[in-house]
């Protein structure tokens, strides 16, 4: 007669030990202050959220849920820098999960993580700098409008859209964009050191890649979805806590006019974000 040995009972601590909690910082939408509304990803708006995430002492890691087509280079650098400073201070690993897109400033945010995980169809990259506008000098000429601008400083009316483009303005714009681009490239070199597997001329020319190609060239580390990955790494009982505060609905108490203003502002912000996403084919 063959008898089987019963499984050993779980240790006593297993009955009272709480499953780990992983805080999640959601970084979605345009980066930078948006006109007419309190929106956009900025360090001022996110600082308490970031501190709350890293202030959870028993958390084994901090997760970033990223879905951003980019925006302000300055705010991208400030937010990423704050995340890294607290990660180093608290000695916590940071995992970035890219949803639809982490392009331009959105990818800058992703580099704050120790590991970047993507969906094969995610869009990443756009490591470059862009400036776009309109030239309206011929339009106002046809309308018989005279442009009157008085400045103290020869470069004060830099890139005025109501007068013809000047070579000296373009030279200054190229210099500004070059400085910002170099800062962006330095961030990627530092945070992805030893993992990049493509020539810099290709990596930093402003193009975008799918998540699958981003993994192949070292802009990302692997494939993974936030919930399933955290469960695999920290156990099926892991608690996932979104630490971003809910957006207050105070305007709802101020009447139809306030709600209409909020709706218009929201619409303009969505149009701006949609334009950025459209450049990426999204």
MARMARMI-375622 format. One record per residue (C-alpha): residue in one letter; x, y, z. Coordinates in steps of 0.02 Angstrom, whole numbers, padded with zeros to 5 digits, always signed. Layout:
// residues N
AXYZ;...
This chain:
// residues 282
X+00000+00000+00000;X+00071+00167-00054;X+00036+00317+00053;X+00068+00496+00002;X+00144+00624+00116;X+00022+00765+00152;X+00082+00938+00103;X+00166+01037+00238;X+00053+01167+00318;X+00093+01347+00277;X+00204+01436+00402;X+00118+01528+00542;X+00167+01698+00474;X+00071+01664+00313;X-00095+01684+00406;X-00061+01861+00465;X+00058+01930+00337;X-00027+02056+00224;X-00001+02043+00037;X+00111+02181-00033;X+00037+02341-00103;X+00112+02420-00259;X+00069+02604-00286;X+00033+02657-00465;X+00063+02833-00531;X-00041+02864-00687;X+00045+02979-00814;X-00083+03003-00952;X-00113+03147-01072;X-00015+03298-01125;X+00138+03353-01027;X+00137+03535-00973;X+00008+03664-00920;X-00146+03673-01031;X-00238+03835-01070;X-00407+03869-00991;X-00404+03720-00874;X-00309+03643-00730;X-00243+03496-00830;X-00088+03424-00908;X+00054+03333-00823;X+00163+03451-00722;X+00277+03428-00574;X+00170+03547-00470;X+00016+03443-00505;X+00101+03275-00479;X+00224+03307-00337;X+00108+03253-00196;X+00056+03100-00295;X+00238+03050-00322;X+00281+03078-00139;X+00129+02978-00085;X+00184+02831-00193;X+00362+02826-00127;X+00302+02859+00050;X+00222+02686+00060;X+00360+02603+00160;X+00316+02421+00133;X+00285+02437-00054;X+00408+02325-00147;X+00406+02439-00301;X+00322+02589-00381;X+00234+02571-00549;X+00208+02704-00683;X+00060+02684-00801;X+00108+02791-00953;X-00001+02845-01097;X+00065+03010-01162;X+00110+03078-01335;X+00226+03208-01256;X+00227+03394-01226;X+00341+03507-01124;X+00523+03453-01117;X+00547+03550-00955;X+00402+03467-00865;X+00456+03297-00931;X+00628+03322-00857;X+00560+03389-00692;X+00437+03246-00667;X+00563+03111-00716;X+00695+03191-00606;X+00579+03193-00455;X+00535+03011-00479;X+00718+02962-00490;X+00766+03065-00337;X+00636+02980-00228;X+00671+02808-00302;X+00854+02826-00256;X+00815+02897-00084;X+00693+02758-00039;X+00787+02624-00136;X+00632+02566-00227;X+00630+02494-00403;X+00519+02584-00528;X+00425+02490-00664;X+00351+02584-00813;X+00205+02508-00908;X+00174+02589-01078;X-00005+02580-01140;X-00045+02657-01311;X+00100+02778-01321;X+00254+02845-01234;X+00324+02963-01364;X+00434+03116-01351;X+00407+03182-01174;X+00306+03026-01137;X+00460+02921-01170;X+00563+03040-01064;X+00446+02997-00920;X+00468+02811-00955;X+00657+02828-00937;X+00631+02871-00754;X+00594+02687-00726;X+00721+02550-00697;X+00624+02439-00816;X+00508+02483-00961;X+00374+02357-01009;X+00264+02376-01162;X+00130+02297-01268;X+00197+02239-01437;X+00083+02367-01521;X+00128+02514-01407;X+00212+02666-01487;X+00377+02726-01413;X+00517+02844-01456;X+00507+03011-01547;X+00670+03064-01465;X+00678+03235-01543;X+00615+03414-01533;X+00481+03495-01641;X+00420+03672-01665;X+00270+03711-01774;X+00173+03868-01817;X+00095+03971-01957;X+00155+04114-02065;X+00018+04246-02077;X+00114+04391-02152;X+00035+04372-02325;X-00139+04352-02252;X-00135+04518-02157;X-00059+04602-02310;X-00208+04548-02416;X-00325+04612-02281;X-00238+04780-02278;X-00181+04760-02099;X-00021+04848-02045;X+00081+04756-01913;X+00156+04874-01781;X+00282+04800-01659;X+00405+04900-01554;X+00540+04811-01455;X+00693+04848-01350;X+00808+04707-01407;X+00832+04650-01586;X+00778+04470-01550;X+00625+04513-01445;X+00503+04479-01587;X+00579+04308-01620;X+00479+04205-01747;X+00337+04331-01760;X+00204+04239-01864;X+00141+04403-01937;X+00300+04445-02031;X+00412+04349-02152;X+00527+04217-02079;X+00705+04278-02048;X+00864+04174-02065;X+00930+04238-01898;X+00770+04178-01813;X+00788+04006-01890;X+00970+03997-01833;X+00918+04038-01654;X+00776+03910-01661;X+00898+03777-01721;X+01014+03819-01576;X+00872+03806-01449;X+00808+03642-01519;X+00984+03572-01525;X+01013+03610-01341;X+00849+03527-01290;X+00882+03377-01403;X+01054+03352-01324;X+00975+03351-01152;X+00847+03222-01208;X+00983+03112-01284;X+01087+03125-01125;X+00937+03066-01023;X+00913+02914-01134;X+01100+02872-01137;X+01109+02880-00947;X+00949+02786-00906;X+00966+02655-01044;X+01155+02632-01028;X+01212+02461-01086;X+01041+02417-01158;X+01033+02517-01320;X+01060+02406-01473;X+01046+02525-01621;X+01153+02668-01689;X+01122+02835-01606;X+01088+02914-01775;X+00939+02798-01789;X+00884+02806-01607;X+00885+02995-01594;X+00817+03051-01764;X+00639+03075-01697;X+00558+02919-01767;X+00440+02806-01670;X+00437+02618-01651;X+00310+02486-01602;X+00334+02406-01433;X+00403+02250-01516;X+00538+02347-01608;X+00574+02455-01455;X+00616+02297-01357;X+00728+02236-01499;X+00831+02397-01503;X+00838+02422-01315;X+00718+02567-01290;X+00611+02448-01186;X+00650+02293-01084;X+00507+02174-01121;X+00322+02144-01137;X+00201+02158-00993;X+00032+02221-00935;X+00024+02308-00766;X-00092+02192-00668;X-00030+02025-00733;X+00153+02074-00718;X+00136+02136-00539;X+00043+01977-00492;X+00180+01870-00569;X+00317+01964-00476;X+00237+01997-00308;X+00107+01860-00293;X-00076+01839-00344;X-00132+01930-00187;X-00037+02090-00228;X-00137+02247-00202;X-00125+02378-00339;X-00165+02553-00279;X-00186+02703-00394;X-00118+02851-00297;X-00174+02992-00412;X-00311+03094-00328;X-00481+03097-00409;X-00519+03255-00504;X-00635+03365-00402;X-00803+03411-00476;X-00824+03577-00388;X-00881+03663-00548;X-01037+03555-00546;X-01099+03663-00402;X-01071+03826-00493;X-01205+03810-00625;X-01221+03783-00811;X-01100+03923-00860;X-00955+03847-00764;X-00994+03674-00833;X-01000+03744-01011;X-00831+03828-00986;X-00758+03667-00921;X-00828+03571-01070;X-00750+03694-01194;X-00583+03688-01106;X-00589+03499-01101;X-00629+03494-01286;X-00482+03606-01332;X-00364+03499-01229;X-00428+03342-01312;X-00405+03419-01485;X-00226+03464-01443;X-00190+03290-01379;X-00278+03213-01530;X-00166+03315-01647;X-00010+03248-01561;X-00074+03070-01567;X-00121+03088-01751;X+00061+03125-01792;X+00101+02954-01719;X-00034+02865-01819;X-00147+02840-01667;
